[in-house]
Amino acid sequence: KKITTYLTLMMVVSAFVLNAQQRYLDEVFTDSEIQVVKNVPYGLNFNPYIPPAMLDGTQIQPLMLDVYMPDSTVDNEMNRPVVVYLHTGSFLPPSVTGSCSAIAMCRRFARHGFVAVSATYRVGWLANSTDLDLRRGTNLLAVYYSIQDAKTCVRYLNASKLGLGNPYGIDPSKTILIGQGSGGYTTFGYATIDNHSEL
């Protein structure tokens, strides 16, 4: 009888453990428990492909990000991994490629307990030029710009932990970059440019 009771108890505990949700592997939060902080400026940089009239007479582009995270009222974890999501678009302006939304992806990461960041980066190159070398050169420059901006974004997130009181509850030593299309290309490029003397 004791063995049967023990086995029954172990089966109940095992079933509970197997069905328990695990943060970062399963969705442990609902959409209503996700907090979104929009249009956070993380940097400024020169963009030669934006008309000065669009940027108050300059070509200095504000770099913005949106943060998706479990709301502090339902989550007290303050050292969460952060996922930086970089959008697609062939490094072309949105007016050419159409709007690119990372909302669904970032919400999904946040429901798993991550802090997810959707970051803009500079786009633009001379895609319509008849000069092949000019097209290639400006496209490579666009890739390089995007890598610079991704690095600026990561530095901003590190600084938010150290100097801004960690408003997003992140652990910057657990930063993950992912991207789609040109954003994915940027994440690979990010990893290759890690030595300033090589630039």
C-alpha positions as CSV (number, residue, x, y, z in Angstrom):
1,K,0.0,0.0,0.0
2,K,2.9,2.4,0.9
3,I,4.6,1.7,-2.5
4,T,1.3,2.3,-4.4
5,T,0.8,5.6,-2.5
6,Y,4.4,6.6,-3.2
7,L,4.2,5.8,-6.9
8,T,0.9,7.6,-7.2
9,L,2.4,10.7,-5.5
10,M,5.5,10.5,-7.8
11,M,3.2,10.3,-10.9
12,V,1.2,13.4,-9.8
13,V,4.4,15.4,-9.0
14,S,6.0,14.3,-12.3
15,A,2.9,15.3,-14.3
16,F,2.9,18.7,-12.6
17,V,6.6,19.3,-13.3
18,L,6.2,18.1,-16.9
19,N,3.2,20.4,-17.4
20,A,4.7,23.4,-15.6
21,Q,5.6,26.3,-17.7
22,Q,9.3,27.2,-17.9
23,R,10.3,30.8,-18.5
24,Y,12.1,31.5,-21.8
25,L,10.9,28.1,-23.1
26,D,7.2,28.5,-22.8
27,E,4.8,31.5,-22.9
28,V,4.3,32.4,-19.3
29,F,2.7,35.8,-19.8
30,T,-0.3,36.9,-21.8
31,D,-0.6,39.8,-24.2
32,S,-2.4,41.8,-21.6
33,E,0.6,41.4,-19.3
34,I,3.1,42.9,-21.8
35,Q,4.2,46.5,-21.4
36,V,5.3,48.4,-24.5
37,V,7.6,51.4,-24.3
38,K,7.6,53.1,-27.8
39,N,9.9,55.5,-29.6
40,V,12.8,55.4,-27.2
41,P,15.8,57.4,-28.7
42,Y,18.9,55.3,-28.5
43,G,21.2,57.4,-30.7
44,L,21.7,59.9,-33.6
45,N,23.7,59.4,-36.7
46,F,24.3,60.9,-40.2
47,N,22.3,59.5,-43.0
48,P,23.2,60.8,-46.5
49,Y,20.0,59.2,-48.1
50,I,17.4,61.2,-46.2
51,P,16.5,64.6,-47.6
52,P,17.6,67.4,-45.2
53,A,14.1,68.8,-45.3
54,M,12.8,65.7,-43.5
55,L,15.2,66.2,-40.6
56,D,15.0,69.9,-39.8
57,G,17.5,70.9,-42.4
58,T,20.1,68.3,-41.4
59,Q,20.8,64.7,-42.3
60,I,21.1,63.6,-38.7
61,Q,18.7,60.7,-38.1
62,P,17.3,59.9,-34.7
63,L,17.6,56.2,-34.0
64,M,14.6,54.8,-32.2
65,L,13.6,51.5,-30.5
66,D,10.5,50.0,-29.0
67,V,10.7,47.8,-25.8
68,Y,8.4,44.9,-25.2
69,M,8.6,43.3,-21.7
70,P,6.5,41.6,-19.1
71,D,4.8,44.3,-16.9
72,S,6.5,44.9,-13.6
73,T,3.1,44.3,-11.8
74,V,3.3,40.6,-12.9
75,D,7.0,40.0,-13.2
76,N,9.6,41.0,-10.6
77,E,12.6,39.6,-12.4
78,M,15.2,42.3,-13.0
79,N,18.0,40.5,-14.9
80,R,16.2,39.3,-18.0
81,P,17.9,38.4,-21.2
82,V,17.2,41.0,-23.9
83,V,16.5,40.1,-27.5
84,V,17.3,42.9,-30.1
85,Y,15.2,42.3,-33.3
86,L,16.4,44.0,-36.5
87,H,13.8,44.3,-39.3
88,T,14.1,43.4,-42.9
89,G,13.8,45.7,-46.0
90,S,16.9,45.3,-48.2
91,F,18.4,48.4,-46.6
92,L,15.9,50.5,-48.5
93,P,13.7,53.2,-47.1
94,P,10.3,52.1,-45.9
95,S,8.6,54.2,-48.6
96,V,10.2,51.7,-51.1
97,T,9.9,48.5,-49.2
98,G,6.6,49.1,-47.3
99,S,6.2,49.2,-43.5
100,C,8.1,46.4,-41.7
101,S,6.5,45.3,-38.4
102,A,8.3,43.4,-35.7
103,I,5.4,43.7,-33.2
104,A,4.3,40.0,-33.3
105,M,7.9,38.7,-32.9
106,C,8.7,41.0,-30.0
107,R,5.4,40.3,-28.3
108,R,6.1,36.6,-28.6
109,F,9.5,36.9,-26.9
110,A,8.0,39.1,-24.2
111,R,5.4,36.4,-23.5
112,H,8.2,34.0,-23.0
113,G,9.7,36.3,-20.3
114,F,12.4,38.1,-22.4
115,V,12.8,41.8,-22.9
116,A,12.4,42.3,-26.6
117,V,13.6,45.4,-28.5
118,S,12.7,46.4,-32.0
119,A,15.3,48.8,-33.2
120,T,15.4,51.0,-36.3
121,Y,18.7,51.5,-38.1
122,R,19.8,53.7,-41.0
123,V,18.7,52.5,-44.4
124,G,19.3,53.8,-47.9
125,W,21.6,53.3,-50.9
126,L,21.7,54.0,-54.6
127,A,19.7,51.0,-55.7
128,N,18.7,52.6,-59.0
129,S,22.1,53.7,-60.1
130,T,23.3,52.5,-63.5
131,D,26.8,52.4,-62.2
132,L,27.3,48.9,-60.8
133,D,30.3,49.9,-58.6
134,L,28.3,52.7,-57.1
135,R,25.4,50.4,-56.4
136,R,27.6,47.9,-54.7
137,G,29.6,50.4,-52.8
138,T,26.5,52.3,-51.4
139,N,24.9,48.9,-50.5
140,L,28.0,47.8,-48.6
141,L,28.0,51.2,-46.9
142,A,24.3,50.7,-45.9
143,V,25.3,47.4,-44.3
144,Y,28.1,49.0,-42.4
145,Y,25.8,51.8,-41.2
146,S,23.3,49.2,-39.9
147,I,26.1,47.4,-38.0
148,Q,27.2,50.7,-36.4
149,D,23.6,51.4,-35.4
150,A,23.2,47.9,-33.9
151,K,26.3,48.4,-31.9
152,T,25.0,51.8,-30.7
153,C,21.7,50.0,-29.6
154,V,23.6,47.4,-27.6
155,R,25.7,50.2,-26.0
156,Y,22.5,52.0,-25.1
157,L,21.0,48.9,-23.5
158,N,24.2,48.3,-21.5
159,A,24.2,52.0,-20.3
160,S,20.5,51.7,-19.3
161,K,21.5,49.0,-16.9
162,L,24.5,50.9,-15.5
163,G,23.5,54.5,-15.7
164,L,19.7,54.8,-16.0
165,G,18.7,52.5,-13.1
166,N,17.9,49.5,-15.3
167,P,14.4,50.7,-16.4
168,Y,13.9,47.6,-18.6
169,G,15.1,45.0,-16.0
170,I,17.7,43.5,-18.3
171,D,21.0,41.6,-17.9
172,P,23.2,43.1,-20.7
173,S,25.5,40.2,-20.5
174,K,22.7,38.2,-22.0
175,T,22.0,40.2,-25.1
176,I,20.8,38.3,-28.2
177,L,20.6,39.8,-31.7
178,I,18.2,38.4,-34.2
179,G,17.0,39.7,-37.6
180,Q,15.0,39.0,-40.6
181,G,16.4,39.5,-44.1
182,S,18.7,42.5,-44.1
183,G,18.3,42.6,-40.3
184,G,19.7,39.0,-40.2
185,Y,22.6,40.1,-42.4
186,T,23.3,42.9,-39.9
187,T,23.4,40.5,-37.0
188,F,26.1,38.4,-38.7
189,G,28.0,41.5,-39.6
190,Y,27.8,42.6,-36.0
191,A,29.7,39.6,-34.9
192,T,32.5,40.1,-37.4
193,I,33.3,43.7,-36.4
194,D,34.5,43.4,-32.9
195,N,38.0,44.9,-33.0
196,H,38.3,48.6,-33.4
197,S,41.8,48.4,-34.8
198,E,40.5,46.3,-37.7
199,L,38.2,49.0,-38.9
